[in-house]
Amino acid sequence: MAEGDLQRAVGRNLRAYREERGLSQEKFADVLGVHRTYMGGLERGERNLTLRSVERIAERLHLEPLALMR
């Protein structure tokens, strides 16, 4: 696994989750309680998330944290 692969995987998984539910990036950011530009950075794999951030996001989506990292 190369550096940044996990960040990109989380971003891809978040985008897939959002698109499956037909949500705009802005609406999805509201669901997660984050700013829309931060959401964009997450989806592009540009944000270096802490494990606590992954836990919080997963909690709001009613998912296990590991589901976001697969």
C-alpha positions as CSV (number, residue, x, y, z in Angstrom):
1,M,0.0,0.0,0.0
2,A,1.4,3.4,-1.0
3,E,1.3,6.5,1.0
4,G,-2.1,8.2,0.8
5,D,-3.9,5.1,-0.4
6,L,-6.0,4.9,2.8
7,Q,-7.0,8.5,2.5
8,R,-8.1,8.0,-1.1
9,A,-10.0,4.8,-0.2
10,V,-11.9,6.6,2.5
11,G,-12.7,9.4,0.0
12,R,-13.9,7.0,-2.6
13,N,-16.0,5.2,0.0
14,L,-17.6,8.4,1.2
15,R,-18.3,9.5,-2.4
16,A,-19.9,6.2,-3.2
17,Y,-22.0,6.3,0.0
18,R,-23.2,9.9,-0.9
19,E,-23.9,9.1,-4.5
20,E,-25.9,5.9,-3.6
21,R,-28.1,8.1,-1.5
22,G,-28.5,10.8,-4.2
23,L,-27.1,13.5,-2.0
24,S,-25.2,16.6,-3.2
25,Q,-21.8,17.2,-1.7
26,E,-23.3,20.1,0.2
27,K,-26.2,18.1,1.7
28,F,-23.8,15.3,2.6
29,A,-21.5,17.8,4.3
30,D,-24.5,19.0,6.3
31,V,-25.3,15.3,7.4
32,L,-21.7,15.0,8.6
33,G,-21.6,18.4,10.2
34,V,-18.6,19.6,8.1
35,H,-18.1,22.4,5.6
36,R,-18.7,21.6,2.0
37,T,-15.1,22.4,1.0
38,Y,-13.8,20.1,3.7
39,M,-16.2,17.4,2.3
40,G,-14.7,17.9,-1.2
41,G,-11.2,17.5,0.2
42,L,-12.2,14.3,2.0
43,E,-13.7,12.8,-1.2
44,R,-10.6,13.7,-3.2
45,G,-8.4,12.0,-0.5
46,E,-6.6,15.3,0.2
47,R,-7.5,15.4,3.9
48,N,-5.4,13.5,6.4
49,L,-8.0,12.3,8.8
50,T,-7.4,11.3,12.4
51,L,-8.8,8.0,13.5
52,R,-11.2,9.9,15.7
53,S,-12.5,11.8,12.7
54,V,-13.0,8.5,10.9
55,E,-14.9,7.2,14.0
56,R,-17.1,10.4,14.1
57,I,-17.9,10.2,10.4
58,A,-18.8,6.5,10.6
59,E,-20.9,7.1,13.7
60,R,-23.0,9.7,11.9
61,L,-23.4,7.4,8.9
62,H,-24.3,4.4,11.2
63,L,-21.3,2.4,9.8
64,E,-18.4,0.6,11.3
65,P,-15.2,2.7,10.9
66,L,-13.5,-0.1,9.0
67,A,-16.2,0.0,6.4
68,L,-14.9,3.5,5.4
69,M,-11.3,2.2,5.0
70,R,-11.9,-0.9,2.8
